[in-house]
Amino acid sequence: MHRFYVPADCISEGRVLLSHEQQKQIRHVLRMRPGDRIAVFDGSGVEYTAELQADASGTLTAGIVESRTPDTEPSTRLTLVQGIPKGEKLELILQKCTELGVAEILITSTERSVPRISREKAGSRLERWRAIVREAAEQSGRVRLPLVDGVLSFRDALARVRDCGAILIAWEQERGRESELFPMLRRLRGVHDIALVIGPEGGFAQSEVDTAIESGAIPVSLGTRILRTETAAIAATAILIYGLERSPD
């Protein structure tokens, strides 16, 4: 069943108001007609089955047939703090980490970030970034949308996650079996609000790691090989979310 995100204020009295873009997609791309059914979610954790209907003017709406609360959201609330990478890598990270179950993505400019995004450009790109997250949530069966903010300074991003139960910063110079991410899962059992900090190409400067540690972050290793920033973000997210839910005690 095709899934669509709609804001909560577009669901009222058993009816779903679809955006103009969604109506175009349903009619002309998916070739669906009144009487066909779609799945709708508003980010609250509830999913609805709705039947397409058309009024006299031809405007498509949908009537709610049933509601449910799917168990698709992770029990661990993971915030990804991502240093801005080059090119389209950020879009890949947004898409895949949404599929994996992150709750929030904070995009941060670091000392070694190559792209320098102005406030004006960040504002225009934010709409694109949020669209990627929304589409990934629709595709993956999620019922909540990850929060995505504009570009923050590294200190501001750390301040946003200071109240998390654990803050992990991936650092290629961290060595030792006990500092590797997978063995650390046992220490993180029972922590339901975690921040994961990933650097851009070239990693973090020493001063940034020191700042993160002063803010309570724990340096972790992702293994003996150097990973690209997009690989690190996706792999570490998968290990944390899946590992904390599925690994044996």
N, C-alpha and C positions, 0 to 999 in steps of 0.2 A: 504494500500500500504506500502511495506517495505521501511524504510528510512535509508539513509546512509550519514554520514558526509564525505566529501572529502575536502582537502585543496584547497584554491582558485586557486593555480597554476596547479591544476589537471583538471580544467575546461577551455577549450579553443576552440574557433571556433565551438561552438555548440556540443562539444564532452566532455565526462567525462571519465577520466582515473581512473580505479578502482584498488585498491591495490591487491596484491596477496592474502592477507587474505580475503578481501571482495569477490574476485572471487571464492575462495574456499567455503565461506559461501553461496553465491548465488547458486553455482552449487550443492554442496553436502549436505548442510543443508536445504536450502529453496527449492531445486529442481526446480529452475527457469531456463528458457531457453531463447535463443534469441527470441525477439518479446514481451517478458513480460516487464512490466513497473515497475520502481522503483521511489522513491522520493529521491532527493539529495539536500543537503544544504552545503554551504561552510563557514558558520559563519558570513556572511555579512548581514543577514536578508532576503535573497532571497532563495526561495525553487524552485527546478526544477523537472518537470516530465521528465523522460528519459527512452528511450526504449533500452533494452539490445540488443547488437549486438556482433557477433564473427567474428574475421578475419580468414584468412586461417590457421593460426597456432593454432586457438582455443582460443586465448586470448579474454576475455570479455571486451568490452567497452560499453558505452551507449550514444545514441544520444539524445540531448535535444529536447523535444517536446513542452514544454511550461514553462514559469516562472511565479512566483507570489510572493507576499510579505505578508505572513500570519500575522495576528494580534495576535501572541502568546506570545510576549515578554512584560513583565510588564512595565508600565510607570515609576515606581519607580526603580531606580538602587540601589540594595541592595548588600552590601559587608558583608559577614559573616567572622568574625574573630573568629576562633574556637581553643580553647585550646586542645591540643592533648589528646584524651581519650585512654583508654586501649582497647586491642583486636581489633575486627573488627568494633567497633562502628563508627570509622571515615569513613569507607567505606559506612555505612548506611547513615551517615550525608551527605556525598558527593552526594550520589545517590538521596536521597529524597529532599534535598534542591535544587539540579539542577532541578528536576521535578517541584518544586514549583516556580522557576524562579530567583534564585540568579544570580547576574552578576559576582561576584568574590568571591573566598574563600581563605582566608589567614590562614594558619595553624601555630599556635604559641605554643612555649614551655613556660609553666608557672611554677611558684614555686611548685604547687601541681600536675603537670603533672607527672604521673608515668612512662610512656615510655620515655626513653632518646634516641632520635634518632640521630646518628652521621650524619655528612654531607654526608658521603659515602652512608649510608643506606637511607637517605632522597632522595638522587639522584635516587637510584634504585626504591624506592617506588613511586616517583613522576610520573613515567611512568604508573604505575598501577592506581594511583589516577586519572590521566588525562583520562585513558581508561574508568574508571567508569563514569566520568562526560560525556564523549562523548557518551557512550551507553545510559545513562539516557536522554541526550538531543535527541538522535535519537528516543527513545521510546516515549517521552512525546510530541513530535511535536514542539520542540523549533527550532529556526533558528539561534541562537547564542550560542556559547559554553562559559560557565563560565570560567574565568581565574583561574588557580590553580597554586600557587607557592610552593616552598619547605618550610621547617620549618624556621620560623622567630623568633627572640626574641620578647618578649612582647612589648618592647619599639619600636622596628623596625616596628612591626605590627601597633602600634598606629600611628607612623609617616606616614605610608602609607595611613591612612584614615583621617589624620588631616584636609584635605580640604573638607571633606564631609559636607553637609548641617546640618547633625545631627549625633551624635555618641551616641549609647545607649549601656550601659553595664548591663547585667542581673546580679542581685545581690540578693541573698536570704535574706540578712539582711535589704533590703530596704522594708519599710512598708508604708502603706497609700494608700487610694483610688486613689489619684491624680498621684501617681507614678506607678500605674499598667499600663501595656502596652496597653491594649485595650482603656481605657479612654484617653491615651496620643495620640491616632490617630488624634484627632481633632487638637492638637498642631502641628502635623507633616504634615497637609495638605499643599500642595504646595512645600514641600521639596522633591526633586526628586533624591537625592543622599544621602543614609543613610547607616551607618555602624552599624552592630549589633555584639556585643562582648559577647561571651559565654565561660564560664570557663570549665575546665575538671572536672572529679570526684573530689569532695571536694571543688569545687568552687575556687574563687580567694582569695588570701591573702589580708589583709587589705591594705598593702602597694601597691599592684597592683591596687586596686580600687582607692586609693588616686592618683596614677600616672595617671590613666585613667581620673579621674576628672580634674586633672591639665591640661590634654590634651584636655579638652572640653567635655568629655563624661558625659552623664546624667545617673545616676543609675536608673534602672527600676525593678519593681517587676513582676514576672510571676504568682502571686497568692499566696495563703496561704499555698500551698503544695510545698514540695521540689521535683523538677523534676530531673530526670537523665539528663546528659549532652546531650545525643542524643535527648531526648524528648524536652528539652528546645530549642535546635537549630531548630528542625523541627516545633514545635508549634509556636515559636516566628516568624520564617520566614513566616509561613502561615498567621498569624495574620497581620503582616506588609504589605505583598504584596497584599493579598486579601482585607484586611481592607481598605487600602488606595485607592484601585480602586473601591470597591463595597459599602462601608459603606455610608449611607446617611449623608448629611452635618448637 
